Amino acid sequence: MCGIWALFGSDECLAIQCTNAMKIAHRGPDAFRFENVNGFTNCCFGFHRLAIVDQLHGMQPLRVKKFPYLWLCYNGEIYNHELLKEQFEFDYQTRMDGEILLHLYDRFGIEKMSSLLDGVFAFILLDTANRKIFLGRDTYGVRPMFKLLTDDGFLAVCSEAKGLTQITHSMSEPVKIMPFPPGHFEEFNLKLNGKVESVQLERFHCCTEEPKHAEYDDAEQLGKGFALETVKSNIRILFENAVRKRLMAHRRIGCLLSGGLDSSLVAATLVKLSKEQELQYPIQTFAIGAEDSPDIAAARKVAAHIGSEHHEVNFTPEEAIKAVEEVIVHLESYDITTVRASVGMYLVSKYIREKTDSVVIFSGEGSDELTQGYIYFHKAPSPKAGAEDSVRLLKELYMFDVLRADRTTAAHGLELRVPFLDHRFTAYYLSLPEEMRAPKDGVEKHLLREAFSGLDLIPDEILWRRKEAFSDGMTSTKKSWYSFLQENIESKINDSQLQKAKKLFPYNPPTTKEGLFMRQLFEKHYPGCYEWITHYWMPRWIKATDPSARTLSIYKPEKDQ
């Protein structure tokens, strides 16, 4: 996890502009560098470092003697950098995983370079010899990146939008800051005056395609065909491989554990593999919730079963309500379910940073989108419709769950790892017959549960525990924490204000007082930036006025809660 920031063709003094780079300092608490580009006085890079791999040579922009004309600023982890280094016999100067980008670009060009990267990344690559700039972002947008481009060719790029909102430029009209599209790279020509022109924006990978780097993977051979036992075995092989490759770190590894299926599978596999690899410390797991929350109780059972060093973080509704504005500032979003779920993740990340030495944090994001885990999938009109919506959700992750997971952890200088969004794992799962992936016998994610059944990896009651949204499961089934928030908002927003909301905010108009409250906080910090999300996250195929599963007619709480 790092923070990257760059300007090309600035009309304003760089010493003034660079103060904007400090707005993302939380992403890299270990070191900071600000560097001008030789020969281009109005171009510069800013970098905040969180040291995870290669403590000695990890500062950026990365430059090596072999390619003095290449400058690289990237945020992410390239899990197959050693495999590619051996495969193509590259001569490394550092032990940084990011060095592989320079060698791949030199040999194959930008498109093949991007498609061979197995990992999560956002990069800015400058080639002064050919006067080119390239931007790129991983398939699911696990690592964030925003760009600002003026009509006269001034380009500004940053991990988070907050590093661009106060950038000065010569345009009389406001300039849009937009998220860079996941799975794409963009090529710019760099003019002598430091300004740029966009040449092409191309997709290099889509989640439904087998990734190009698969042929260089060292995972066990997969079985052929769609026989159930073969498929279950393949799911286990690829999931375990996804967790194993993410153990690449020189800092302590921990895991978020809500007690749901996804985080429990991640935590159990992580503990198992950490023993195989003889890590010198026990894996710490972290659960957050009110004392009577179902998540806390379930997580406790899983931690006892897998033998992790378990931490429970209790919070009160008052603490959660107090954190909402801070969370919206970090998120750069006003989506209701994203804000609700982010509060718990933000508070548990704060605890991890302040009370432990775990820095690399595994989590279960992406599974619900991939394996049709949301309760509304029971209402899908057909397996085909369910499969199509699964792909839609995966493509939109960068605006919702992945955004939440990145910003809430990065706010406290932690690095997130999400094995369910492994390129090979997702491509394989999406290649399975549509009927196989649909809910079965009234149980969502049936295939995933079945794949791990009978192994005693996690307790059976957890393996078959139904989906509970993170923001719901943190508090008792009698009352979700956002109900406390809604009660608190009642005194702040009246009916008349809500009636005027549609006129005040015609784009994504809020329909509830809670939604209006969040939108007002967002507009206070990011006025006019509402296009950063295209729509609110809501269930489909069912009449829903609220994103919470607990409000749906098909929700049935667990009997033992």
Secondary structure as GFF3:
##gff-version 3
##sequence-region A 1 561
A	DSSP	beta_strand	2	8	.	.	.	ID=ss1
A	DSSP	alpha_helix	14	17	.	.	.	ID=ss2
A	DSSP	three_ten_helix	18	27	.	.	.	ID=ss3
A	DSSP	beta_strand	31	37	.	.	.	ID=ss4
A	DSSP	beta_strand	40	49	.	.	.	ID=ss5
A	DSSP	beta_strand	70	78	.	.	.	ID=ss6
A	DSSP	alpha_helix	81	87	.	.	.	ID=ss7
A	DSSP	alpha_helix	99	108	.	.	.	ID=ss8
A	DSSP	alpha_helix	110	116	.	.	.	ID=ss9
A	DSSP	beta_strand	119	127	.	.	.	ID=ss10
A	DSSP	beta_strand	132	137	.	.	.	ID=ss11
A	DSSP	beta_strand	146	149	.	.	.	ID=ss12
A	DSSP	beta_strand	155	158	.	.	.	ID=ss13
A	DSSP	three_ten_helix	161	163	.	.	.	ID=ss14
A	DSSP	beta_strand	177	179	.	.	.	ID=ss15
A	DSSP	beta_strand	184	190	.	.	.	ID=ss16
A	DSSP	beta_strand	196	203	.	.	.	ID=ss17
A	DSSP	three_ten_helix	212	216	.	.	.	ID=ss18
A	DSSP	alpha_helix	228	245	.	.	.	ID=ss19
A	DSSP	beta_strand	252	256	.	.	.	ID=ss20
A	DSSP	alpha_helix	261	276	.	.	.	ID=ss21
A	DSSP	beta_strand	284	289	.	.	.	ID=ss22
A	DSSP	alpha_helix	294	306	.	.	.	ID=ss23
A	DSSP	beta_strand	309	314	.	.	.	ID=ss24
A	DSSP	alpha_helix	317	331	.	.	.	ID=ss25
A	DSSP	alpha_helix	336	355	.	.	.	ID=ss26
A	DSSP	beta_strand	358	362	.	.	.	ID=ss27
A	DSSP	alpha_helix	367	370	.	.	.	ID=ss28
A	DSSP	three_ten_helix	375	379	.	.	.	ID=ss29
A	DSSP	alpha_helix	383	396	.	.	.	ID=ss30
A	DSSP	three_ten_helix	397	399	.	.	.	ID=ss31
A	DSSP	alpha_helix	401	410	.	.	.	ID=ss32
A	DSSP	beta_strand	415	417	.	.	.	ID=ss33
A	DSSP	three_ten_helix	419	421	.	.	.	ID=ss34
A	DSSP	alpha_helix	423	431	.	.	.	ID=ss35
A	DSSP	alpha_helix	434	437	.	.	.	ID=ss36
A	DSSP	alpha_helix	446	451	.	.	.	ID=ss37
A	DSSP	alpha_helix	460	463	.	.	.	ID=ss38
A	DSSP	alpha_helix	470	473	.	.	.	ID=ss39
A	DSSP	alpha_helix	481	490	.	.	.	ID=ss40
A	DSSP	alpha_helix	495	504	.	.	.	ID=ss41
A	DSSP	alpha_helix	513	525	.	.	.	ID=ss42
A	DSSP	three_ten_helix	530	532	.	.	.	ID=ss43
A	DSSP	three_ten_helix	549	551	.	.	.	ID=ss44
###
